[in-house]
Amino acid sequence: MNVIEIKGLTKRYEGFALEDVNLTLPEGCILGLVGANGAGKSTTIRLIMDALTRDAGEISALGVNNRSRAFRQVKDDVGVVLDETCVPEFITARQFGRIMADTYRRWDQAAYDGWLERFGLPRDKKFKEYSRGMTMKLAIAAALSHNARLLLLDEATSGLDPMAREELLEVFRDFADQPGHAVLLSSHIVSDLERVCDYIAFLQKGRLLLCEEKDALLDRYGLLKCGRSDLDRVDPAAIHGRRIGEYGAEALAERDKVPSGLLVERASLEDIILYLSKEETR
């Protein structure tokens, strides 16, 4: 089952357009949505929740058209963490839990208390005194405390130190491993996505450049390191961005199209995204 299906999604603003986006998120998987600020990641998440009116396309979440009446019934099954968490600055985590209990039919107070404890969040400290990292952890604690089956996370690891990010990535992986669950995680921290995601979707200025299995991407591309003249031996269609130096060249290349005898090293997901991004903007 695909927990999210998006077909031909389009949303236009003055000076920006999200154009013809097609992606799927299978059950049991984490989809990493990567792109620079302003690429359309937050817009895509808001469109999935029907918080914005789209200009074209279709979206289903948890098997339900997100414009149907039935979607109102499954919204409780979606845990959402936005890049800008809208929590009144004068309330505490304890008070926030009471608000969420009145919002979600299946709110689990014991689970919420457990996440506050695990994340080290003070219950009676006012929200305005929280750091950026604490703010995100509070929003994640709430998203995990109403028995959701789908998490939509917009830059949820932003502002956290490496150890805290590692902890959250483990939480997201455990969540996705449960039957019927899945996670969409947008981030500009590509190394986080490489470690935890099953699929990668890359948005560039409102266009979806790819949506593929992460392992297939890592298998397809490599870093070709050679002399400048050696690049002429490679099919130009197999090269996706290059960097020419005084003593040699480096290029992102499709492994199976590189002639034998040339050195092709493993490319990280960040290497792939950076080179594809530069190629697109040339």
Secondary structure, DSSP 8 states (H G I E B T S, - for coil): -EEEEEEEEEEEETTEEEEEEEEEEETT-EEEEE--TTSSHHHHHHHHTT-S--SEEEEEETTEETTSHHHHHHGGGEEEE-SS----TT-BHHHHHHHHHHH-TT--HHHHHHHHHHHT--SSSBGGG--HHHHHHHHHHHHTSS--SEEEEESTTTT--HHHHHHHHHHHHHHHTSTT-EEEEEES-HHHHHHH-SEEEEEETTEEEEEEEHHHHHHHEEEEEE-GGGGGGS-GGGEEEEEE-SS-EEEEEEGGGS-TTSEEEE--HHHHHHHHHHHHH-
